[in-house]
Amino acid sequence: MRGLIYKDFSIFCKCIDRKLILTALGFSALLLLASGAYGGMIASILLAMTVGIQHTAGFYSDDIARWNKYQMTLPLSDFSIVAGKYLSVVCTLAISVGGSIVLNLISAVIAAVTAVPYDISVWGFSLFAAVFVPLLWTAVCLPPAYWFGPQSAQSIGLLAGVPAFFLVRHFEDGAGFSAMTDSLSPCFFGAGCVTIFLFILSLLVSAAGYRRRK
């Protein structure tokens, strides 16, 4: 299974092209400048969503390489093959968390230079999003990929991004980002437990879908 984890992690990294990196850097710079002290937090959420999206993009590389035919010959159970994909998601959380730390450090420096009040609670919210947003994203998007193919996962991913967009817009246009950290922080433990449960349930559903398509 370690080979499968390494393969999925390598595909994750190779799918990140230069255009995506430049686009992400541009959006991050705009967020850091436009949102002030909360720019790092918003950029962290977008980075976490991108990490989740990249895992569904890896299915296209598998299709091009006809990996599924070779995969069926491996001396591993269907569950182990799918579990390797989910464990690779856990491994890439280090990228999400590391990026979140860097983005919030930059945001804190900008706030200090511009003498803008900086709320330390954004760190907790950002790190929570860095860990649990990719888990929730893949928990929602991977089962359709295993049951119906990569195209369905892409469609589900677009729909999954809508609630996150309106959540951010709600606090940006309403009470402000400070209210986001204050109102959502007490829900971290419960939301984290639910996300982990959904991630495990998603693994079981994906394994059943892989077995069916196989």
C-alpha positions as a Markdown table, in Angstrom:
| # | Residue | x | y | z |
|---|---|---|---|---|
| 1 | Met | 0.0 | 0.0 | 0.0 |
| 2 | Arg | 2.9 | 2.3 | 0.6 |
| 3 | Gly | 3.6 | 2.2 | -3.2 |
| 4 | Leu | 0.1 | 3.3 | -3.9 |
| 5 | Ile | 0.3 | 6.2 | -1.4 |
| 6 | Tyr | 3.6 | 7.3 | -3.0 |
| 7 | Lys | 2.1 | 7.1 | -6.5 |
| 8 | Asp | -1.0 | 9.2 | -5.6 |
| 9 | Phe | 1.1 | 11.7 | -3.8 |
| 10 | Ser | 3.5 | 12.0 | -6.8 |
| 11 | Ile | 0.6 | 12.5 | -9.1 |
| 12 | Phe | -0.8 | 15.1 | -6.8 |
| 13 | Cys | 2.4 | 17.1 | -7.0 |
| 14 | Lys | 2.8 | 16.6 | -10.8 |
| 15 | Cys | -0.7 | 17.8 | -11.5 |
| 16 | Ile | 0.2 | 21.2 | -10.0 |
| 17 | Asp | 1.4 | 23.1 | -13.1 |
| 18 | Arg | 3.0 | 26.5 | -13.4 |
| 19 | Lys | -0.1 | 28.2 | -14.5 |
| 20 | Leu | -2.0 | 27.0 | -11.4 |
| 21 | Ile | 0.9 | 28.1 | -9.1 |
| 22 | Leu | 1.0 | 31.6 | -10.7 |
| 23 | Thr | -2.8 | 31.9 | -10.5 |
| 24 | Ala | -2.8 | 30.8 | -6.9 |
| 25 | Leu | 0.0 | 33.3 | -6.1 |
| 26 | Gly | -1.9 | 36.1 | -7.8 |
| 27 | Phe | -5.1 | 35.4 | -5.9 |
| 28 | Ser | -3.3 | 35.1 | -2.6 |
| 29 | Ala | -1.6 | 38.4 | -3.2 |
| 30 | Leu | -4.9 | 40.1 | -3.9 |
| 31 | Leu | -6.5 | 38.5 | -0.9 |
| 32 | Leu | -3.6 | 39.6 | 1.4 |
| 33 | Leu | -3.8 | 43.1 | 0.2 |
| 34 | Ala | -7.6 | 43.4 | 0.0 |
| 35 | Ser | -8.6 | 41.6 | 3.2 |
| 36 | Gly | -5.9 | 43.0 | 5.4 |
| 37 | Ala | -5.4 | 41.0 | 8.6 |
| 38 | Tyr | -7.9 | 38.3 | 7.4 |
| 39 | Gly | -6.3 | 37.8 | 4.0 |
| 40 | Gly | -4.2 | 34.9 | 5.2 |
| 41 | Met | -7.2 | 33.1 | 6.6 |
| 42 | Ile | -9.2 | 33.5 | 3.4 |
| 43 | Ala | -6.2 | 32.4 | 1.3 |
| 44 | Ser | -5.8 | 29.4 | 3.5 |
| 45 | Ile | -9.4 | 28.3 | 2.9 |
| 46 | Leu | -8.8 | 28.6 | -0.9 |
| 47 | Leu | -5.6 | 26.7 | -0.7 |
| 48 | Ala | -7.3 | 23.9 | 1.3 |
| 49 | Met | -10.0 | 23.7 | -1.3 |
| 50 | Thr | -7.3 | 23.5 | -4.1 |
| 51 | Val | -5.7 | 20.6 | -2.3 |
| 52 | Gly | -9.0 | 18.8 | -2.3 |
| 53 | Ile | -9.5 | 19.6 | -6.0 |
| 54 | Gln | -6.1 | 18.3 | -7.0 |
| 55 | His | -6.9 | 14.8 | -5.7 |
| 56 | Thr | -9.9 | 14.5 | -8.0 |
| 57 | Ala | -7.7 | 15.8 | -10.9 |
| 58 | Gly | -5.4 | 12.8 | -10.3 |
| 59 | Phe | -8.0 | 10.5 | -11.7 |
| 60 | Tyr | -7.5 | 12.0 | -15.1 |
| 61 | Ser | -3.8 | 11.0 | -15.0 |
| 62 | Asp | -4.8 | 7.5 | -14.1 |
| 63 | Asp | -7.2 | 7.3 | -17.0 |
| 64 | Ile | -4.6 | 8.5 | -19.5 |
| 65 | Ala | -2.0 | 6.1 | -18.2 |
| 66 | Arg | -4.6 | 3.3 | -18.1 |
| 67 | Trp | -3.7 | 2.7 | -14.5 |
| 68 | Asn | -6.9 | 1.0 | -13.7 |
| 69 | Lys | -6.1 | -2.1 | -15.8 |
| 70 | Tyr | -2.7 | -2.5 | -14.1 |
| 71 | Gln | -4.3 | -1.8 | -10.7 |
| 72 | Met | -6.6 | -4.7 | -11.0 |
| 73 | Thr | -3.6 | -7.1 | -11.2 |
| 74 | Leu | -2.1 | -5.9 | -7.9 |
| 75 | Pro | -2.2 | -8.5 | -5.0 |
| 76 | Leu | -4.2 | -6.1 | -2.9 |
| 77 | Ser | -7.9 | -6.0 | -1.8 |
| 78 | Asp | -10.2 | -3.5 | -3.3 |
| 79 | Phe | -10.4 | -1.7 | 0.1 |
| 80 | Ser | -6.6 | -1.5 | 0.3 |
| 81 | Ile | -6.4 | 0.1 | -3.2 |
| 82 | Val | -9.0 | 2.8 | -2.4 |
| 83 | Ala | -7.6 | 3.3 | 1.1 |
| 84 | Gly | -4.2 | 4.2 | -0.5 |
| 85 | Lys | -5.9 | 7.1 | -2.2 |
| 86 | Tyr | -7.5 | 8.3 | 1.0 |
| 87 | Leu | -4.2 | 8.0 | 2.9 |
| 88 | Ser | -2.5 | 10.1 | 0.3 |
| 89 | Val | -5.1 | 12.8 | 1.0 |
| 90 | Val | -4.0 | 12.7 | 4.7 |
| 91 | Cys | -0.3 | 13.0 | 3.6 |
| 92 | Thr | -1.0 | 16.2 | 1.5 |
| 93 | Leu | -2.5 | 17.9 | 4.6 |
| 94 | Ala | 1.1 | 18.9 | 5.4 |
| 95 | Ile | 1.1 | 21.0 | 2.2 |
| 96 | Ser | -2.2 | 22.7 | 3.2 |
| 97 | Val | -1.1 | 23.3 | 6.8 |
| 98 | Gly | 2.4 | 24.6 | 5.7 |
| 99 | Gly | 0.9 | 26.9 | 3.2 |
| 100 | Ser | -1.6 | 28.2 | 5.8 |
| 101 | Ile | 1.2 | 29.0 | 8.2 |
| 102 | Val | 3.1 | 30.9 | 5.5 |
| 103 | Leu | 0.1 | 32.9 | 4.4 |
| 104 | Asn | -0.9 | 33.9 | 7.9 |
| 105 | Leu | 2.7 | 34.9 | 8.7 |
| 106 | Ile | 2.6 | 37.2 | 5.7 |
| 107 | Ser | -0.8 | 38.5 | 6.7 |
| 108 | Ala | 0.4 | 39.2 | 10.2 |
| 109 | Val | 3.4 | 41.1 | 8.9 |
| 110 | Ile | 1.2 | 43.2 | 6.6 |
| 111 | Ala | -1.1 | 44.0 | 9.5 |
| 112 | Ala | 1.9 | 45.0 | 11.7 |
| 113 | Val | 3.4 | 47.3 | 9.0 |
| 114 | Thr | 0.0 | 48.9 | 8.3 |
| 115 | Ala | -0.9 | 49.2 | 12.0 |
| 116 | Val | -4.1 | 47.2 | 11.5 |
| 117 | Pro | -5.4 | 45.2 | 14.5 |
| 118 | Tyr | -4.6 | 41.5 | 14.1 |
| 119 | Asp | -6.8 | 38.9 | 15.8 |
| 120 | Ile | -4.7 | 35.8 | 16.7 |
| 121 | Ser | -7.9 | 33.6 | 16.5 |
| 122 | Val | -7.5 | 33.6 | 12.7 |
| 123 | Trp | -4.6 | 31.2 | 13.1 |
| 124 | Gly | -6.8 | 28.6 | 14.8 |
| 125 | Phe | -9.5 | 29.0 | 12.1 |
| 126 | Ser | -7.0 | 28.9 | 9.3 |
| 127 | Leu | -5.3 | 25.7 | 10.6 |
| 128 | Phe | -8.7 | 24.1 | 11.2 |
| 129 | Ala | -9.6 | 24.8 | 7.5 |
| 130 | Ala | -6.2 | 23.6 | 6.3 |
| 131 | Val | -6.9 | 20.2 | 7.8 |
| 132 | Phe | -10.6 | 19.6 | 7.6 |
| 133 | Val | -11.5 | 21.4 | 4.3 |
| 134 | Pro | -9.5 | 18.9 | 2.2 |
| 135 | Leu | -10.8 | 16.0 | 4.1 |
| 136 | Leu | -14.4 | 17.2 | 3.7 |
| 137 | Trp | -13.9 | 18.0 | 0.0 |
| 138 | Thr | -12.5 | 14.6 | -0.8 |
| 139 | Ala | -15.1 | 12.9 | 1.3 |
| 140 | Val | -17.7 | 14.4 | -0.9 |
| 141 | Cys | -16.0 | 14.2 | -4.3 |
| 142 | Leu | -14.1 | 10.9 | -4.3 |
| 143 | Pro | -17.1 | 8.5 | -4.0 |
| 144 | Pro | -18.7 | 9.8 | -7.3 |
| 145 | Ala | -15.3 | 9.4 | -9.0 |
| 146 | Tyr | -15.1 | 5.7 | -7.9 |
| 147 | Trp | -18.8 | 5.0 | -8.8 |
| 148 | Phe | -19.3 | 7.0 | -12.0 |
| 149 | Gly | -15.9 | 8.3 | -13.2 |
| 150 | Pro | -13.8 | 11.5 | -12.9 |
| 151 | Gln | -16.3 | 13.8 | -14.7 |
| 152 | Ser | -18.9 | 13.3 | -12.0 |
| 153 | Ala | -16.4 | 14.1 | -9.3 |
| 154 | Gln | -15.6 | 17.4 | -11.1 |
| 155 | Ser | -19.3 | 18.3 | -11.3 |
| 156 | Ile | -19.8 | 17.5 | -7.6 |
| 157 | Gly | -16.7 | 19.6 | -6.8 |
| 158 | Leu | -18.1 | 22.6 | -8.5 |
| 159 | Leu | -21.3 | 22.3 | -6.5 |
| 160 | Ala | -19.4 | 21.8 | -3.3 |
| 161 | Gly | -17.6 | 25.1 | -3.7 |
| 162 | Val | -20.8 | 27.1 | -3.8 |
| 163 | Pro | -21.6 | 26.9 | 0.0 |
| 164 | Ala | -18.0 | 27.9 | 0.8 |
| 165 | Phe | -18.2 | 30.9 | -1.5 |
| 166 | Phe | -21.5 | 32.1 | 0.0 |
| 167 | Leu | -20.2 | 31.5 | 3.5 |
| 168 | Val | -17.3 | 33.8 | 2.9 |
| 169 | Arg | -19.4 | 36.4 | 1.1 |
| 170 | His | -21.9 | 36.4 | 4.0 |
| 171 | Phe | -19.4 | 37.4 | 6.6 |
| 172 | Glu | -17.5 | 39.7 | 4.2 |
| 173 | Asp | -20.6 | 41.7 | 3.4 |
| 174 | Gly | -22.3 | 41.4 | 6.8 |
| 175 | Ala | -20.8 | 41.2 | 10.2 |
| 176 | Gly | -17.2 | 41.0 | 9.0 |
| 177 | Phe | -14.5 | 38.3 | 9.2 |
| 178 | Ser | -14.0 | 38.8 | 12.9 |
| 179 | Ala | -17.6 | 37.5 | 13.4 |
| 180 | Met | -16.6 | 34.4 | 11.4 |
| 181 | Thr | -13.9 | 33.3 | 13.8 |
| 182 | Asp | -16.1 | 34.2 | 16.9 |
| 183 | Ser | -19.2 | 32.4 | 15.7 |
| 184 | Leu | -17.6 | 29.3 | 14.1 |
| 185 | Ser | -14.8 | 28.6 | 16.6 |
| 186 | Pro | -17.0 | 26.9 | 19.2 |
| 187 | Cys | -18.1 | 24.4 | 16.5 |
| 188 | Phe | -14.6 | 23.2 | 15.7 |
| 189 | Phe | -14.7 | 20.0 | 17.8 |
| 190 | Gly | -18.1 | 18.9 | 16.5 |
| 191 | Ala | -17.4 | 19.9 | 12.9 |
| 192 | Gly | -14.1 | 18.0 | 13.1 |
| 193 | Cys | -15.7 | 14.8 | 14.4 |
| 194 | Val | -18.4 | 15.0 | 11.7 |
| 195 | Thr | -15.7 | 15.5 | 9.0 |
| 196 | Ile | -13.7 | 12.5 | 10.2 |
| 197 | Phe | -16.8 | 10.4 | 10.3 |
| 198 | Leu | -17.7 | 11.4 | 6.8 |
| 199 | Phe | -14.2 | 10.8 | 5.6 |
| 200 | Ile | -14.3 | 7.2 | 6.9 |
| 201 | Leu | -17.8 | 6.7 | 5.5 |
| 202 | Ser | -16.6 | 8.1 | 2.2 |
| 203 | Leu | -13.8 | 5.5 | 2.1 |
| 204 | Leu | -16.3 | 2.7 | 2.6 |
| 205 | Val | -18.6 | 4.0 | -0.1 |
| 206 | Ser | -15.7 | 4.5 | -2.5 |
| 207 | Ala | -14.5 | 1.0 | -1.9 |
| 208 | Ala | -17.9 | -0.3 | -2.8 |
| 209 | Gly | -18.0 | 1.8 | -5.9 |
| 210 | Tyr | -14.6 | 0.6 | -7.0 |
| 211 | Arg | -15.6 | -3.0 | -6.5 |
| 212 | Arg | -18.8 | -2.4 | -8.5 |
| 213 | Arg | -17.0 | -0.8 | -11.5 |
| 214 | Lys | -14.3 | -3.4 | -11.4 |
